[in-house]
Amino acid sequence: MFKNIDIGNVIMKIVTAPGPVSYPLILASRDYGDLDLVFAKGKETENAYAVADSLVSLIKNDLRIDMVTVKRLMFIYPKLQGPRIAIWRRGSAADLLTRALLDKVGLKAELVYADDWYSIFNMLNRGEVQSAVLNLGVLEHNDAFLEELINAPGACGAYVNGNPQYFIDAYTAGIEAIRKDLTNAADYIVRKLPITIPKEFIENILRRVKYGIYDPGDYVSFINVVKRYSEA
């Protein structure tokens, strides 16, 4: 699918999902004039230098996980219990990981889907479901995270087609921009995202999520989980 790309005086096309994985890249694009940030999902990655997405999506699209960039993102609240569990979007990483976890612990439950995170939380508060898969943009959490319960190396990451140093430098610069001025960082992200996300949600993500450049380690078992539940 890809031609190997060397870093030089060229535009560096990075394809990213418009979720938390993209936030440091959006900030880095202010200072990296050769960074061409393209918001897309799935197979829309031809001639890209790098692809940033959930680890689940990278595996689904047969892309290597070269680095993990987001950890500790999603969790079960208040605990994993039925008979009904609210989840963000059928087919999402949250959906796949929750189904895998239910089988792992031997719990049967009806999954109820919503198109935004706040609707999930509202269903829980109204008593329509007994538990919910949330992320840190909605609520703070200090217990186990969904990725940890499934032995995933993280929540989001990147495939890099060539020398990874440019990506590492750009992503790290974005993280530093968050640490320097979180409020202004959130303002800029809100303006640049192709979808409408409340500023409060983005600020919560920037404040609570564990951003960095991490080695994914051996993730063969996680590939098997994703492949199995992608076909289910």
C-alpha positions as a Markdown table, in Angstrom:
| # | Residue | x | y | z |
|---|---|---|---|---|
| 1 | Met | 0.0 | 0.0 | 0.0 |
| 2 | Phe | 2.8 | 2.4 | 0.9 |
| 3 | Lys | 6.0 | 3.6 | -0.8 |
| 4 | Asn | 8.8 | 4.1 | 1.7 |
| 5 | Ile | 9.2 | 7.8 | 2.4 |
| 6 | Asp | 12.4 | 9.4 | 3.4 |
| 7 | Ile | 12.5 | 12.7 | 5.4 |
| 8 | Gly | 13.8 | 15.6 | 3.4 |
| 9 | Asn | 12.4 | 18.8 | 2.0 |
| 10 | Val | 9.0 | 17.3 | 1.4 |
| 11 | Ile | 5.6 | 17.6 | 2.8 |
| 12 | Met | 5.0 | 15.0 | 5.5 |
| 13 | Lys | 1.5 | 13.6 | 5.1 |
| 14 | Ile | 0.1 | 12.2 | 8.4 |
| 15 | Val | -3.3 | 10.7 | 8.3 |
| 16 | Thr | -5.1 | 10.7 | 11.7 |
| 17 | Ala | -8.4 | 9.9 | 13.2 |
| 18 | Pro | -10.0 | 13.1 | 14.7 |
| 19 | Gly | -9.9 | 11.7 | 18.2 |
| 20 | Pro | -7.5 | 12.2 | 21.1 |
| 21 | Val | -4.6 | 10.7 | 19.2 |
| 22 | Ser | -4.7 | 13.7 | 16.8 |
| 23 | Tyr | -4.6 | 16.4 | 19.5 |
| 24 | Pro | -0.7 | 16.7 | 19.8 |
| 25 | Leu | -0.4 | 16.5 | 16.0 |
| 26 | Ile | -2.9 | 19.4 | 15.6 |
| 27 | Leu | -0.8 | 21.5 | 18.0 |
| 28 | Ala | 2.5 | 20.5 | 16.3 |
| 29 | Ser | 1.1 | 21.6 | 12.9 |
| 30 | Arg | 1.4 | 25.2 | 14.1 |
| 31 | Asp | 5.2 | 25.0 | 14.1 |
| 32 | Tyr | 5.9 | 22.2 | 11.6 |
| 33 | Gly | 5.1 | 23.9 | 8.3 |
| 34 | Asp | 5.8 | 20.7 | 6.3 |
| 35 | Leu | 3.3 | 18.7 | 8.3 |
| 36 | Asp | 0.2 | 17.9 | 6.2 |
| 37 | Leu | -2.4 | 16.7 | 8.6 |
| 38 | Val | -5.2 | 14.7 | 7.0 |
| 39 | Phe | -8.2 | 13.7 | 9.0 |
| 40 | Ala | -9.4 | 10.3 | 7.8 |
| 41 | Lys | -10.2 | 6.7 | 8.8 |
| 42 | Gly | -9.8 | 3.3 | 7.4 |
| 43 | Lys | -8.0 | 2.8 | 4.1 |
| 44 | Glu | -7.6 | 6.5 | 3.2 |
| 45 | Thr | -3.9 | 6.3 | 3.8 |
| 46 | Glu | -2.2 | 6.1 | 0.4 |
| 47 | Asn | 1.3 | 7.8 | 0.2 |
| 48 | Ala | 1.1 | 8.8 | 3.9 |
| 49 | Tyr | 4.3 | 9.2 | 5.9 |
| 50 | Ala | 2.4 | 8.1 | 9.1 |
| 51 | Val | -1.1 | 7.0 | 10.3 |
| 52 | Ala | -2.3 | 7.8 | 13.8 |
| 53 | Asp | -5.4 | 6.0 | 15.1 |
| 54 | Ser | -6.7 | 3.7 | 17.8 |
| 55 | Leu | -4.6 | 0.5 | 18.0 |
| 56 | Val | -7.7 | -1.5 | 17.1 |
| 57 | Ser | -8.1 | 0.5 | 13.9 |
| 58 | Leu | -4.4 | 0.1 | 13.0 |
| 59 | Ile | -4.6 | -3.6 | 13.4 |
| 60 | Lys | -7.9 | -3.8 | 11.5 |
| 61 | Asn | -6.3 | -2.0 | 8.6 |
| 62 | Asp | -3.2 | -4.4 | 8.7 |
| 63 | Leu | -0.9 | -1.6 | 9.8 |
| 64 | Arg | 2.1 | -2.2 | 12.1 |
| 65 | Ile | 2.0 | -0.5 | 15.5 |
| 66 | Asp | 5.3 | 1.3 | 15.6 |
| 67 | Met | 4.6 | 3.3 | 18.7 |
| 68 | Val | 1.9 | 3.8 | 21.3 |
| 69 | Thr | 1.0 | 7.5 | 21.9 |
| 70 | Val | -2.1 | 7.4 | 24.1 |
| 71 | Lys | -2.6 | 5.3 | 27.2 |
| 72 | Arg | -5.4 | 5.1 | 29.8 |
| 73 | Leu | -8.3 | 6.4 | 27.8 |
| 74 | Met | -11.4 | 4.3 | 28.2 |
| 75 | Phe | -12.9 | 2.5 | 31.2 |
| 76 | Ile | -16.0 | 0.7 | 32.6 |
| 77 | Tyr | -18.1 | 2.7 | 35.0 |
| 78 | Pro | -19.1 | 2.1 | 37.7 |
| 79 | Lys | -18.1 | -1.5 | 37.2 |
| 80 | Leu | -18.7 | -4.3 | 34.6 |
| 81 | Gln | -22.2 | -5.5 | 35.1 |
| 82 | Gly | -25.4 | -6.2 | 33.2 |
| 83 | Pro | -28.0 | -6.6 | 32.0 |
| 84 | Arg | -27.3 | -3.6 | 29.8 |
| 85 | Ile | -24.1 | -1.8 | 29.0 |
| 86 | Ala | -23.8 | 1.5 | 27.1 |
| 87 | Ile | -21.0 | 1.8 | 24.5 |
| 88 | Trp | -19.9 | 4.4 | 21.9 |
| 89 | Arg | -20.7 | 3.3 | 18.4 |
| 90 | Arg | -21.0 | -0.2 | 17.1 |
| 91 | Gly | -17.8 | -1.4 | 15.6 |
| 92 | Ser | -15.6 | 1.1 | 17.5 |
| 93 | Ala | -12.6 | 0.2 | 19.5 |
| 94 | Ala | -14.8 | 0.6 | 22.6 |
| 95 | Asp | -17.2 | -2.0 | 21.2 |
| 96 | Leu | -14.6 | -4.5 | 20.2 |
| 97 | Leu | -12.7 | -4.3 | 23.5 |
| 98 | Thr | -15.8 | -4.5 | 25.6 |
| 99 | Arg | -17.1 | -7.6 | 23.8 |
| 100 | Ala | -13.7 | -9.2 | 24.3 |
| 101 | Leu | -13.7 | -8.4 | 28.0 |
| 102 | Leu | -17.2 | -9.8 | 28.5 |
| 103 | Asp | -16.1 | -13.1 | 27.0 |
| 104 | Lys | -12.9 | -13.0 | 29.1 |
| 105 | Val | -14.9 | -12.7 | 32.4 |
| 106 | Gly | -17.8 | -14.8 | 31.2 |
| 107 | Leu | -20.5 | -12.1 | 31.5 |
| 108 | Lys | -23.4 | -11.9 | 29.2 |
| 109 | Ala | -25.0 | -8.5 | 28.7 |
| 110 | Glu | -26.9 | -6.5 | 26.1 |
| 111 | Leu | -24.9 | -3.7 | 24.5 |
| 112 | Val | -26.6 | -0.4 | 23.9 |
| 113 | Tyr | -24.9 | 2.0 | 21.4 |
| 114 | Ala | -24.8 | 5.8 | 21.3 |
| 115 | Asp | -23.1 | 8.3 | 18.9 |
| 116 | Asp | -21.5 | 10.5 | 21.6 |
| 117 | Trp | -19.9 | 10.0 | 24.9 |
| 118 | Tyr | -22.2 | 12.3 | 26.9 |
| 119 | Ser | -25.3 | 10.3 | 25.7 |
| 120 | Ile | -23.7 | 7.2 | 27.2 |
| 121 | Phe | -23.2 | 8.9 | 30.5 |
| 122 | Asn | -26.8 | 10.2 | 30.4 |
| 123 | Met | -28.2 | 6.8 | 29.8 |
| 124 | Leu | -26.4 | 5.5 | 32.9 |
| 125 | Asn | -27.6 | 8.4 | 35.0 |
| 126 | Arg | -31.2 | 7.8 | 33.9 |
| 127 | Gly | -30.9 | 4.1 | 34.8 |
| 128 | Glu | -31.4 | 2.9 | 31.3 |
| 129 | Val | -28.2 | 0.9 | 31.5 |
| 130 | Gln | -26.3 | -0.6 | 34.5 |
| 131 | Ser | -22.8 | 0.2 | 33.3 |
| 132 | Ala | -21.1 | 2.2 | 30.6 |
| 133 | Val | -17.9 | 2.4 | 28.7 |
| 134 | Leu | -16.7 | 6.0 | 29.1 |
| 135 | Asn | -13.5 | 7.9 | 28.4 |
| 136 | Leu | -11.6 | 10.5 | 30.3 |
| 137 | Gly | -13.2 | 13.4 | 28.4 |
| 138 | Val | -16.4 | 12.7 | 30.2 |
| 139 | Leu | -15.3 | 11.6 | 33.7 |
| 140 | Glu | -12.1 | 11.2 | 35.7 |
| 141 | His | -11.0 | 7.7 | 36.6 |
| 142 | Asn | -8.2 | 6.3 | 38.7 |
| 143 | Asp | -8.8 | 2.6 | 38.5 |
| 144 | Ala | -8.2 | 0.0 | 35.8 |
| 145 | Phe | -8.6 | 1.0 | 32.1 |
| 146 | Leu | -10.2 | -1.0 | 29.4 |
| 147 | Glu | -6.9 | -1.5 | 27.5 |
| 148 | Glu | -5.3 | -2.9 | 30.6 |
| 149 | Leu | -8.1 | -5.4 | 31.2 |
| 150 | Ile | -7.5 | -6.8 | 27.7 |
| 151 | Asn | -3.7 | -6.6 | 27.8 |
| 152 | Ala | -3.5 | -4.1 | 25.0 |
| 153 | Pro | -0.3 | -2.1 | 24.8 |
| 154 | Gly | -2.3 | 1.2 | 24.9 |
| 155 | Ala | -5.3 | 2.9 | 23.4 |
| 156 | Cys | -3.9 | 4.8 | 20.3 |
| 157 | Gly | -0.7 | 4.9 | 18.4 |
| 158 | Ala | 0.9 | 5.2 | 15.0 |
| 159 | Tyr | 2.3 | 3.4 | 12.0 |
| 160 | Val | 5.3 | 5.2 | 10.4 |
| 161 | Asn | 6.3 | 4.6 | 6.9 |
| 162 | Gly | 10.0 | 5.4 | 7.1 |
| 163 | Asn | 12.3 | 7.2 | 9.6 |
| 164 | Pro | 10.1 | 7.7 | 12.8 |
| 165 | Gln | 12.1 | 10.6 | 14.1 |
| 166 | Tyr | 10.0 | 13.3 | 12.4 |
| 167 | Phe | 6.9 | 11.9 | 13.9 |
| 168 | Ile | 8.4 | 11.5 | 17.3 |
| 169 | Asp | 9.7 | 15.1 | 17.3 |
| 170 | Ala | 6.3 | 16.5 | 16.1 |
| 171 | Tyr | 4.3 | 14.5 | 18.5 |
| 172 | Thr | 6.5 | 15.4 | 21.4 |
| 173 | Ala | 6.3 | 19.1 | 20.5 |
| 174 | Gly | 2.5 | 18.8 | 20.6 |
| 175 | Ile | 2.6 | 17.2 | 24.0 |
| 176 | Glu | 4.9 | 20.0 | 25.3 |
| 177 | Ala | 2.5 | 22.6 | 23.9 |
| 178 | Ile | -0.3 | 21.0 | 26.0 |
| 179 | Arg | 1.9 | 21.1 | 29.2 |
| 180 | Lys | 2.8 | 24.7 | 28.5 |
| 181 | Asp | -0.7 | 26.1 | 28.1 |
| 182 | Leu | -3.5 | 23.6 | 28.2 |
| 183 | Thr | -6.3 | 26.2 | 27.8 |
| 184 | Asn | -4.9 | 27.7 | 24.6 |
| 185 | Ala | -4.1 | 24.3 | 23.3 |
| 186 | Ala | -7.7 | 23.2 | 23.7 |
| 187 | Asp | -8.9 | 26.4 | 22.0 |
| 188 | Tyr | -6.7 | 25.7 | 19.0 |
| 189 | Ile | -7.7 | 22.0 | 18.8 |
| 190 | Val | -11.4 | 23.0 | 18.9 |
| 191 | Arg | -10.9 | 25.3 | 15.9 |
| 192 | Lys | -9.0 | 22.8 | 13.8 |
| 193 | Leu | -10.9 | 19.6 | 14.3 |
| 194 | Pro | -13.2 | 18.6 | 11.4 |
| 195 | Ile | -15.9 | 17.6 | 13.9 |
| 196 | Thr | -17.6 | 19.5 | 16.7 |
| 197 | Ile | -16.3 | 18.6 | 20.2 |
| 198 | Pro | -17.0 | 20.5 | 23.4 |
| 199 | Lys | -13.9 | 22.4 | 24.6 |
| 200 | Glu | -14.5 | 21.0 | 28.1 |
| 201 | Phe | -14.2 | 17.4 | 26.7 |
| 202 | Ile | -10.9 | 18.3 | 25.0 |
| 203 | Glu | -9.5 | 20.0 | 28.1 |
| 204 | Asn | -10.4 | 16.9 | 30.1 |
| 205 | Ile | -8.6 | 14.6 | 27.6 |
| 206 | Leu | -5.5 | 16.8 | 27.6 |
| 207 | Arg | -5.4 | 17.0 | 31.4 |
| 208 | Arg | -6.1 | 13.3 | 32.1 |
| 209 | Val | -4.9 | 11.1 | 29.3 |
| 210 | Lys | -1.3 | 9.7 | 29.4 |
| 211 | Tyr | 0.3 | 11.0 | 26.2 |
| 212 | Gly | 3.8 | 10.0 | 25.2 |
| 213 | Ile | 5.9 | 7.9 | 22.8 |
| 214 | Tyr | 5.9 | 4.3 | 24.1 |
| 215 | Asp | 7.2 | 1.0 | 22.7 |
| 216 | Pro | 4.3 | -1.3 | 22.0 |
| 217 | Gly | 6.3 | -4.4 | 22.9 |
| 218 | Asp | 5.1 | -7.8 | 21.8 |
| 219 | Tyr | 1.4 | -7.3 | 20.9 |
| 220 | Val | 0.8 | -10.5 | 18.9 |
| 221 | Ser | -1.9 | -11.7 | 21.4 |
| 222 | Phe | -3.7 | -8.3 | 21.1 |
| 223 | Ile | -3.7 | -8.7 | 17.3 |
| 224 | Asn | -5.4 | -12.0 | 17.7 |
| 225 | Val | -8.0 | -10.4 | 20.0 |
| 226 | Val | -8.7 | -7.7 | 17.4 |
| 227 | Lys | -8.9 | -10.1 | 14.5 |
| 228 | Arg | -11.2 | -12.4 | 16.4 |
| 229 | Tyr | -13.7 | -9.8 | 17.5 |
| 230 | Ser | -13.6 | -7.9 | 14.2 |
| 231 | Glu | -15.1 | -11.0 | 12.6 |
| 232 | Ala | -17.6 | -11.6 | 15.3 |
